Amino acid sequence: MLGVVVTLVLMLAGIWIAFGLALIASPVEFTTALAFVLGIVFSLAGNTMAFVRRRGRPTPEAASGGLRPVVVGTAAALGVAVIISSAIAVTTGTSVDAADAVGAQAVTMRGMAFTETEIVVPAEEPARLLVSNADPFVHDIVIRELDVDAALSPGDEVIVELTAPAGSYTVYCTLHSDTSVADPAAAGMATRLDAVR
């Protein structure tokens, strides 16, 4: 009975699971969420069979010769899901060709952080950032005051164009930071953009 309760509590992670399953182009997040769902299904099935067995009734596993074929089939299906998700990530990724990247300032997301601790652009002039996601996770780059909001799947590159009045702005990955904290050092996956004259 305790196993059923624990499984039902784990199911409360449904928002995270739904998010991960929706990110089919992110193999790490997609397959982790899929494995989590399969784990919940196996847990519920196993706990149900254990409950039935305690009452002295035969279980489907006893009649069919065990669960080994189900476990092997599930592992194979999970492996296929990893391959499909990886193929989608490779074939649908966005990249910026060299000609479009000329003059753009590089901003890289790696290790759940922005590699640049500060991005400096000229104030009140058009600026271009070449943003790259080098992580195996989906990230986004958001600068609310400048209406910048771009999502990047693993391996993606995008050009972000902006014109910023003089000042400092917090740049967030809203998926992996606390956007209520203005200090990039304390916000998590965040950095600072300074527009200078």
N, C-alpha and C positions, 0 to 999 in steps of 0.2 A: 504493500500500500504506500509506503514511504517513497518508493521509486516512482509511482504514478504522480504523487504530489510534486516531487522534484521535477519530473518531466513537464508537468503543467506549468510550473513556475518558469522553467526554461522557455516555454512557448510564449511567455510574455515578451521575449526578445523579438517578437514578430516584426516590429518596425525595422530593426537592423537586418533581419533576414530578408524582408521584402526589398530593402535597399540593395542588399548584396545580390539578390537574384535578378534585380533589374539591371545590374551592371555586367551584362554578359561579355562585354569587351574588356573587362578587367578580370583576368583569370584567377588571381588570388582572392578577390572579394567574392566573385561568383561561386567558385568551387568551395570556398569556406562556408558560405551560406547554404549551398546545396548539401554539403556534408552535415551541417548542423541539422537541416530538415530531416535528412535520412537517419541521423542519430536519434532524433525525437521519435520518428516512426518506429525504429527498432526498439527503442526504450519502451514505448507504449505497448508494442506487440509482445515483447519479452515479459513485461510486468503483467500484462493481461494473461498470458499463458501460465505464468507462475501462480497467479491468483486462482486460475481454473484448476491447475494441477493440485494445489493445496486442498481443493474441495473434492479431489479424487476423481475428476473427470478426465477423459483422454483429451489431449491437445492435438491440433492439426500437425505440429511438428512430429509427434510420435507416429502418426498415421502416414506421413509422407517420407519418413526416413531421415529427418533432421533438417536443419536450417542452412547447412553448408552451401547448397546450390543458390539459395537466396542471397547469402552474404557474398559469394563469389560474383554472382550476377550484379549485385549492387556496386561492388568495387569496380567491376568492368564498366558499368554505366557511368560511375564517377570519373573513371579514367577517360572515357569518351568525351564527357562534358569538359574536362580540362583541355583536351585536344581541340575541341570545337571552339571553346572560349579563346584559347590562344590563337587559333587561326583567324577568328573574327578580329581580335586585337591587332594582329599583324596586317590584315587586309583593309581594315577600316580606319587605321590611324591617320592622323593628319600631320603633314610635314610642310615646312616652308622651304621653297627652293632658294638657292644661294642668292639669286638676283633680288628676290623680295626681302631677304634678310640684311642686305647692305644698309648700313647706317642705323640698324636697330640695336639697342642695348640688350645683351643677353641676361635673362633671368631664369635660373634653373631651380626646380623643385627636386630635391634628392634627400633621402634619409629622413623623410617627414619634416623637412625644413626648407626654407629658401636658402640657397647657398650664398646669396648676397645679403649682408647685414644692413646695407643701405643702397638704395637706388637713387641716383641723382639725375634730374632732368632739368632743362632750362625752363624757367617760369614763363607762362603765357605764350609758349611756342609749341607747335606740334612736336610730339615726341613719339617714338616707336620702341616697343619692347618686344623682343623675341623670347617668348615664354616657353620653356621646355619642361615636360614632366618625365623625369628619369626614375621615378618610383614605380613599383608594380601595383600602385593603388590609384584610383581616380582622385584628382585634386581639382580645385578651382582657384582662380585668382580674382579677388574682389577688392575694389577700392570704391567704397560707397559714394564718397563725395564727388568722385569723378565719373560716376556711372560706368565703371569698369566691372564686368562680370563675364568670365569665360571659364568653361569647364574643359578639362583635359584628361583624356583617358591615358593609361600607361603608354609612354613613348610618344605622345602627341607633342606637336609644336604649333604655336599660334602667334600671330602678330597682334599686339594690342596697341591701338593708337589712342593717344590722349593729349589734352592740352590742360595743364594745371596752373591755376593761380599760385603765386608764391606762397610757400608754406610747407608743412610736413603732413603726410598722410600715412595711415596704417594700411598696409597691404595684407590681406588675409587669404588663407585657404579656409573658407568657412566650414569645410567638412572636418577639419582637424585643428581648430583653434577656438578660443573663447572670444567671440566678436564683441562682447561687452567690455573687454579690456583694451584700452587704447595703447598701452605700452607693448610694443612688439616682443620684447624680451620676456614678458609675462603672459602673453596671449596664447602661446603655443606655436603653431605653424603660421608665423607672421613675420613681416619685415617692415621697413620704413621707406617711403618714397619722399624725397625732398625736392621740391621745385624751387630753384634758386635763380636769382637775377644775375 
